[in-house]
Amino acid sequence: MRHQDTQPARGFTLIEALLAATVLAMAITAITMPFTAGARNELENARRTLAVALAQEMLEEILSKPFADDSEDFARSPGADPGEGSRSFFDNMDDYDGYEELPGSIASHDGQLFTDAAADGLSRHVSAGYVYVSGQDVSSTPNFLRVVVDVRYRGEPVVTLSRLAYALGQ
């Protein structure tokens, strides 16, 4: 019997090339996945940290103001008085009731806009309302104001800080 000389195969077959490409794609995905997840977590952590700082800053600003105007009528609902239409004119704690800063318009106490990438999509909302505590005579002037600052990311709450302020000498 006579053997034919066969040439050895050169290169890859189509199946071998597809198999190599599939293995390479899986390896690249496995290698880059932790880096992608890490970058996403880092941005979320930066956003959460900034949200806490923004809420604290607003709460400190509010608490640095007097409890109420000297001639304040506590029977009315809290909120800015006529002529106090913007934050720079707020002169007491309850003026901040209903105040909000939409995404892209969050500013520090001196009016500087936050341009940090982590601030993108964040909004800040404030509510301030007079409350009576247990045992307090509800026919008297309220001595407490509950201040709540919410920071949200695309409408979803990220941080909520609440503080009960007390009026001395009321």
C-alpha positions in Angstrom: 0.0 0.0 0.0 1.2 3.3 -0.9 0.9 6.4 1.3 0.1 9.7 -0.1 2.2 12.7 1.0 -0.2 15.1 2.6 0.7 18.6 3.4 0.4 19.6 7.0 -2.4 22.1 7.7 -1.5 25.7 7.9 -3.2 28.4 10.0 -6.4 28.0 12.0 -9.7 26.6 10.9 -12.8 28.8 11.1 -14.0 26.9 14.2 -10.7 27.4 15.9 -10.7 31.1 15.1 -14.2 31.5 16.5 -13.4 29.5 19.6 -10.3 31.7 20.2 -12.3 34.9 19.7 -14.9 33.7 22.2 -12.3 32.8 24.8 -10.6 36.2 24.3 -13.9 38.1 24.7 -14.7 36.2 27.9 -11.3 36.9 29.3 -11.5 40.6 28.5 -15.0 40.8 30.1 -13.8 39.0 33.2 -10.8 41.3 33.5 -12.6 44.7 32.9 -15.8 43.9 34.9 -14.3 44.7 38.4 -12.8 47.9 37.1 -16.2 49.0 35.7 -18.0 48.1 38.9 -15.4 49.9 40.9 -15.7 53.1 38.9 -19.5 53.0 39.3 -19.2 52.4 43.1 -16.7 55.2 43.4 -19.0 57.7 41.6 -22.0 56.5 43.8 -19.9 57.0 47.0 -18.7 60.4 45.8 -22.3 61.4 45.1 -23.5 60.1 48.5 -20.6 61.9 50.3 -21.4 65.2 48.4 -25.2 64.7 49.2 -24.4 64.5 52.9 -22.2 67.6 52.8 -24.9 69.5 50.8 -27.6 68.6 53.4 -25.3 69.5 56.3 -24.4 72.8 54.8 -28.0 73.8 54.2 -29.1 72.6 57.7 -26.2 74.6 59.3 -27.2 77.7 57.2 -30.8 77.4 58.4 -29.9 76.9 62.0 -27.6 79.9 62.0 -30.6 82.1 61.4 -32.8 83.4 64.2 -35.8 81.2 65.1 -38.4 83.8 63.9 -38.8 87.4 63.0 -39.4 89.6 66.1 -42.9 90.4 65.0 -43.6 86.9 63.5 -47.2 85.7 63.7 -46.8 82.0 64.5 -50.4 81.3 63.5 -49.5 81.7 59.9 -47.8 79.0 58.0 -44.0 79.1 57.7 -42.3 80.3 54.6 -40.7 83.4 53.2 -42.3 86.7 54.0 -43.1 89.2 51.1 -39.9 90.6 49.9 -37.9 87.5 50.9 -38.3 85.8 47.6 -34.8 84.4 47.3 -32.4 82.6 49.7 -30.1 85.6 50.0 -33.0 87.5 51.7 -34.1 84.8 54.1 -33.7 86.2 57.6 -35.1 83.4 59.9 -35.4 79.7 59.9 -39.0 79.3 58.7 -38.3 81.3 55.6 -36.7 78.2 54.1 -39.9 76.2 54.1 -40.6 75.0 50.6 -37.1 76.1 49.3 -35.7 73.8 46.6 -32.7 73.7 44.3 -33.2 71.7 41.1 -30.5 69.6 39.4 -27.8 71.9 38.1 -28.8 74.8 40.4 -27.4 73.7 43.8 -25.4 76.7 45.2 -23.4 77.2 48.3 -24.4 79.9 50.9 -22.5 82.5 48.9 -24.2 81.7 45.6 -21.5 79.6 44.0 -22.9 76.8 41.9 -21.6 73.3 42.6 -20.0 72.0 39.4 -18.6 68.7 40.7 -19.4 65.8 38.5 -20.9 64.0 41.5 -23.4 66.9 41.9 -24.9 66.1 38.4 -28.5 65.1 39.0 -28.7 66.1 42.6 -31.5 68.4 44.0 -32.0 69.8 47.4 -35.4 70.4 49.2 -36.2 72.0 52.5 -39.3 71.9 54.7 -39.7 73.8 58.0 -42.8 73.6 60.1 -43.7 74.6 63.6 -44.5 71.7 65.9 -45.7 71.1 69.4 -44.0 68.5 71.6 -45.7 66.2 74.0 -46.9 68.2 77.0 -46.7 71.6 75.4 -49.9 73.7 75.5 -51.1 73.9 71.9 -52.9 77.2 72.6 -49.5 78.8 73.2 -46.9 80.0 70.7 -45.0 77.0 69.3 -41.4 76.8 70.6 -40.2 74.2 68.1 -39.5 74.2 64.4 -38.8 70.9 62.5 -36.4 71.5 59.7 -35.9 68.7 57.1 -33.4 68.8 54.3 -33.6 66.2 51.5 -31.0 65.7 48.9 -32.2 63.6 46.0 -30.6 62.0 42.9 -32.9 62.1 39.9 -35.9 62.3 42.3 -34.8 59.4 44.5 -33.8 60.2 48.1 -30.1 60.0 48.9 -29.9 61.8 52.2 -32.5 63.2 54.6 -31.4 65.3 57.6 -33.9 66.5 60.2 -33.4 68.8 63.1 -35.8 70.1 65.8 -34.9 73.8 66.6 -36.0 75.4 69.9 -36.9 79.0 70.4 -35.3 80.4 73.5 -37.3 82.8 75.5 -40.6 82.2 73.6 
